[in-house]
């Protein structure tokens, strides 16, 4: 019987991935899942998917919201 696994794809540049990485391994242990992290190149994947929109940092309103959202998640995760 093979163990159930959770494949976790992340980009080192993503602060959201960093926050998730603080919780996901513990959740895997709690539920008996093998944790399998995989590095992904998010800018490259966006291009391959045809997402050629501007970077978040070039949209002031969006970057302000992202920072607020990151603060909320960081507070939630302590």
C-alpha positions, -999 to +999 in steps of 0.1 A: +000+000+000+014+034-009+012+063+015-011+092+007+009+122-003+005+160-006+025+175-035+033+211-025+044+233-054+059+266-044+081+295-057+108+308-035+098+344-045+062+340-031+055+352+004+022+333+003+042+301-004+064+309+026+034+313+049+018+281+036+051+263+042+048+272+079+016+251+082+015+225+055+042+201+068+025+200+102-009+193+086+007+165+066+020+150+098-013+154+116-032+136+088-006+110+080+004+124+046+038+123+030+049+159+023+064+163-011+076+199-018+084+209-054+100+241-065+082+259-093+093+289-113+061+310-111+072+337-136+080+309-161+047+291-155+028+323-160+044+328-194+037+292-204+000+297-194-001+329-215-004+352-185+015+382-197-001+408-174+018+434-155+037+424-123+018+430-091+044+456-079+035+477-109-001+481-098-001+503-066-036+494-055-030+457-059+003+457-041-013+476-012-040+449-009-014+421-012+006+436+016-025+439+038-035+403+029+000+390+038-002+408+071-035+391+079-022+357+070+010+362+090-010+373+120-033+343+117-003+320+115+014+337+144 
